[in-house]
């Protein structure tokens, strides 16, 4: 089924690679519920939805696309869902889930049609890198605030928090632990950092231990709660398109990076089984909305399993099975306080910011729009605004520099739509 001999791998190698990927990704079962619970959603149901979404989508990717690519609710998109759409715009979480569902359906349609190549290929690499880094900066701001390192200030908007606060000190120590372990090549660096930080809070009374193993929590509070008619409201079009665009670009970037590292990319630079991979990914977004979580998407942490030798979909299937088994560890996940999971946001943000090193720093028309995209996201506290401003700057700067032919059709379309939105909001 997985063509192991052709890929030059073995069952043992693929299983070990799947375990490695799971260890690199499993922090999401604690972090995702922590973020989305701020919307008023049931944390137990969110834990179940996270495990089920990651498990089923990863297995589907392995079986259908035969790629060593695992999926889970995406970092950045979950923050956009919780803090911008629900928290900032005061849209009910059920309607936000409806927007995620519609974005998944739109992604599925694009995946089945040839327009997928047009959309992915006409958006320049510089803007893709800027979006990735910008989402990282967006996560960093949220992580620093939850760690207590950054607080609101009336005169300067933000300022340094009370670093002597015990929870803040533990959060900073947790971040440094993750960084040190990752530097030593330990796949489970983020997970170990979260657990160690939470454990350090026990004697200080900052962590409440609820146990380790139990039957999975009920999914009923979030299952099929998405409000699709509400999400069809014309005022939510930009939100649906933001979920869609970020998912498409994030998935494309992950596919390119992972297949290149695994040696699976074709000589002409194209990704094998692209249609199947994008279809599985879009199905993950639809499934996530039905279960009750933000967009389920491909994870760059899959590279950890590839580093361990994973080359086929069997790696993703093993990772998915382990996520399903994680359902029985809800007490442990719900014992992890905010100051223990927040450092993971900052750590992942630092990794995502590394995308900027791929820019052509000798060409202002290449790097300037990408930097605008990256900076606008945290400073406007909106991924959608960052994408819109970045695409507008790219189109205008390239045109004024006498190079309008370098602006792709998709960029013109998104830039024009963003300009109209900014003008009338």
Beta strands, then each sheet from edge to edge (+ up, - down):
strand 1: 71-73
strand 2: 150-153
strand 3: 157-160
strand 4: 296-298
sheet 1: 1+ 4-
sheet 2: 2+ 3-
end
